[in-house]
Amino acid sequence: MTELLHINASPRGDSSASSAAANVFLQALPDNVTVNRIDLFERELPQVTLEITSAKMKYVMGAEMTDEESRQWTGILDLANEFKAADHYLLAIPMWNFSVPYILKQYIDLITHPGLTFARDENGVQGLASGSATIIYSRGGDYSPKDGKPDPFDFQSPYMSAWLGLVGLDPVNEVLVQNTLAGPDGINNAVSAATNQLRSIAGAVT
Ligand SMILES: Cc1cc2nc3c(=O)[nH]c(=O)nc-3n(C[C@H](O)[C@H](O)[C@H](O)COP(=O)(O)O)c2cc1C
């Protein structure tokens, strides 16, 4: 079996445009793919505490943690190992103020540590996760690249591409679900426009 990790960064449940697009993708997956879903707004993610930041430094240096640091770090290891266990990734991400919702940044800050999700040596940086990633960006407006140049207000795509590269996911497929706020049919039209692309990427997941 192949495992796909579906990370949902919208709190909007059945009203969510990115979730509607994610459902199109999920329905087109081959039968051998199982899905583990993380609804970031429903998970009780830990805060990044003093203990966790201290534990991170000690983890990197190989130093001994206090009992409380060790206890909190175990939660980090569990989250990072859940992330790394997948063979493929689907991230459904609304645009919030030109960037990603804060809950996704919190998740990234919780699981991204040297030696855990990436490694650095004399040859450079190497991701410790692997597999393809499909990212659905849903946006009220249109932030498509223009004349071959990225939209200067699109802070989602450059950030996520850099992070996914850091942790080792490749290739990264981007699906734009845009103009979702363009009237009552905005979400339907945006998802319809992305449907062929979503089905084609999902069908190729092995
Ligand atoms: C807090 C917040 C901030 C938003 N900021 C932007 C923005 O900067 N640009 C934009 O085009 N749409 C913005 N929107 C609209 C959403 O990106 C749009 O409705 C998107 O389709 C929501 O995806 P979802 O339905 O999956 O949650 C914002 C919405 C919220 C709730």
The ligand as an SDF file (V2000), in Angstrom:
LIG
                    3D

 31 33  0  0  0  0  0  0  0  0999 V2000
   -8.2550   35.5110    7.2920 C   0  0  0  0  0  0  0  0  0  0  0  0
   -8.4380   35.5070    5.7970 C   0  0  0  0  0  0  0  0  0  0  0  0
   -7.5260   36.1890    5.0050 C   0  0  0  0  0  0  0  0  0  0  0  0
   -7.6540   36.1730    3.6120 C   0  0  0  0  0  0  0  0  0  0  0  0
   -6.7210   36.8130    2.8450 N   0  0  0  0  0  0  0  0  0  0  0  0
   -6.8130   36.7400    1.4810 C   0  0  0  0  0  0  0  0  0  0  0  0
   -5.8260   37.3500    0.6430 C   0  0  0  0  0  0  0  0  0  0  0  0
   -4.8440   37.9200    1.0980 O   0  0  0  0  0  0  0  0  0  0  0  0
   -5.9820   37.2690   -0.6980 N   0  0  0  0  0  0  0  0  0  0  0  0
   -7.0460   36.6090   -1.2690 C   0  0  0  0  0  0  0  0  0  0  0  0
   -7.1430   36.5530   -2.4990 O   0  0  0  0  0  0  0  0  0  0  0  0
   -7.9850   36.0190   -0.4990 N   0  0  0  0  0  0  0  0  0  0  0  0
   -7.8970   36.0730    0.8530 C   0  0  0  0  0  0  0  0  0  0  0  0
   -8.8380   35.4490    1.6360 N   0  0  0  0  0  0  0  0  0  0  0  0
   -9.8840   34.6590    0.9670 C   0  0  0  0  0  0  0  0  0  0  0  0
   -9.4960   33.1910    0.8760 C   0  0  0  0  0  0  0  0  0  0  0  0
   -8.1870   33.0080    0.4090 O   0  0  0  0  0  0  0  0  0  0  0  0
  -10.4400   32.4520   -0.0660 C   0  0  0  0  0  0  0  0  0  0  0  0
  -11.7730   32.6320    0.3550 O   0  0  0  0  0  0  0  0  0  0  0  0
  -10.0590   30.9800   -0.1360 C   0  0  0  0  0  0  0  0  0  0  0  0
  -10.7400   30.3780   -1.2170 O   0  0  0  0  0  0  0  0  0  0  0  0
  -10.4070   30.2740    1.1630 C   0  0  0  0  0  0  0  0  0  0  0  0
  -10.1330   28.8900    1.0560 O   0  0  0  0  0  0  0  0  0  0  0  0
  -10.9910   27.8500    1.9200 P   0  0  0  0  0  0  0  0  0  0  0  0
  -12.4190   28.0380    1.5160 O   0  0  0  0  0  0  0  0  0  0  0  0
  -10.4550   26.5140    1.5530 O   0  0  0  0  0  0  0  0  0  0  0  0
  -10.7620   28.1760    3.3710 O   0  0  0  0  0  0  0  0  0  0  0  0
   -8.7400   35.4770    3.0180 C   0  0  0  0  0  0  0  0  0  0  0  0
   -9.6530   34.7990    3.8340 C   0  0  0  0  0  0  0  0  0  0  0  0
   -9.5080   34.8080    5.2090 C   0  0  0  0  0  0  0  0  0  0  0  0
  -10.5100   34.0630    6.0670 C   0  0  0  0  0  0  0  0  0  0  0  0
  1  2  1  0
  2  3  1  0
  2 30  2  0
  3  4  2  0
  4  5  1  0
  4 28  1  0
  5  6  2  0
  6  7  1  0
  6 13  1  0
  7  8  2  0
  7  9  1  0
  9 10  1  0
 10 11  2  0
 10 12  1  0
 12 13  2  0
 13 14  1  0
 14 15  1  0
 14 28  1  0
 15 16  1  0
 16 17  1  0
 16 18  1  0
 18 19  1  0
 18 20  1  0
 20 21  1  0
 20 22  1  0
 22 23  1  0
 23 24  1  0
 24 25  2  0
 24 26  1  0
 24 27  1  0
 28 29  2  0
 29 30  1  0
 30 31  1  0
M  END
$$$$
